[in-house]
């Protein structure tokens, strides 16, 4: 790979890491409160979220980079990637830090739609990039159901 491609990969990784950091900072202070909420029986243990998101964020970064390689920086694909990443970063403060679980539910449904649009756009340019987003799509659909259940059980 040429130097420019490595630098752009680093930029995608840095942007993704910033989104992850924002989400984790919003979660750290609210971890005890979240543990006290009524959870559905199928809720995963809290320790699972960190490792799962670490892998997912790495895949999101690489997917964005692959889409950039095929479509360019000013493409619809990269714009959608950036929008989904920003929406992803804001969900944790809505749900955890601010306790706006109903708003967070509406937000994550929007995120589901944007990630689906991103995956579809990626599919046209890079099947590998699209496949890298499939676990993320599955996880946020699961997170949507979990958000809805926690909101419903604790309203």
N, C-alpha and C positions, 0 to 999 in steps of 0.2 A: 504494500500500500504506500501511496505517496504521503508525504508529510501532512499535506492539507487534509487528507481523509482522516488521519489519526487525530488531528486537531479538532475536526468537526465531531468525530466520535467522542472525544473528550468533552466537547461542549454539550452534546446530547446527554452524556453521563452526568455532567455538572448540573444541568437543568433538572434532570430527574432526581439527582441527589438533593437539590434544594427543595423540591416538592416533597420528597420523603422526609427531610428534616423538619419542614413546617408541620407535616402531619404528625410526626413523632413528638414534637414539642407540645402540640395541642393534646396529645394523648397522655403524656407522662403525668401531668398534673391532675388529670381526671381519671386515672386508672382505678383509684380506690372507689370513686363514685360509681364508675361503670360496674365494678365488681359487686356493688350493693344493689344494682338494678335487677329486677326480675328478668330472667333470661329464658328463652325457649329451651326445651330439653335437648335440642339438636345444636345448640350453640357450641362452637369449638372452644377449647381452653385458651385463655388469654395468651399464653406463651407461644401459641402457634402463629399469631399474627405477624410478629417481627420477622421470623424466617420466611414466611410466605411472601410478605411484601418485599423483602430483600431480593428474592429471586424474581418476583414480578417486575420490580423497578428496573432490574438489570435487563430483562427482556424488553420492557418498554423503551429503554434507551437505545438498545441495539435495533429494535424495529424502526424507531424514528430515524436513526442514522441510515439504515438500509433504504428507507423511503426517500430520504434526502438524496442518496446516491443515484436513485432512479429518476426522481422527479424534480429535484432542485429545491433550494431554500424557499423560494417564493411560490411554492406549489400549494395546491389545495390540501394535499396529503400532509405536508409539514404544518400548515395552518391548523388543520384538524388535530394533529398530534399535540400542538401547543395548547389548544383549547382544552382538550381532554386532560392534559397534565395540570393546567391551572384549576380546572374544576375538581380534579382529584385532590389537589392540595387544599382546597377550601372545604372539602367535605369534613375532614377531621375536626377543624375548629368549630364548624356548625354543630356537629354531633357531640363531641366531647367537651371542648372548652366552653362553649356557649350554651350547651344543653338544649339546643333547638332541634330536637329529634324529628319533629314533623317537617320542619323546613329542610333538614338534612335528607329526609326521605324524598321530598320533591326534588332536591338537588341531585341525589344519586340516580333517580330515574332519568333526569336530564343527562347525567354522566353516562348512563347505560346507552342512551340514544347516540351521544357523541362518539363513544367508543365503537359502537356498531357502525356508524358512518365512517370512522377512521379505518376500521378493519376492512370495510368494503372498498374504500378508496385505495388502501394499501394493496388489496388483492389484485387490483388492476395493474399495479406497477411492480410489486414484488410479493410473490406468494410466500416467501420466507418471512418477510416483515409481517404479513397478515397472520401467518401461523404463530408467530411470536406473541401476537396479541390475543390469541384464543384463550390461553389460561387466564389472562387478565380479565377478559370478558366474562368468563365463567365465574371467577372470583367476585367480581363486582355485582354480578347477578345474585350470587349467594349473599353478598353483603347487603344488597337491596332487601332481600327477604329477611335477613337478620335485623336490619334497621327497622323495617316495618313491624316485625314481631316485638322488638324491644320497645318501640314507640307505643304499640298497642297495649302491651302488658303493663306499661308504666305511665299511662296517660292520666 
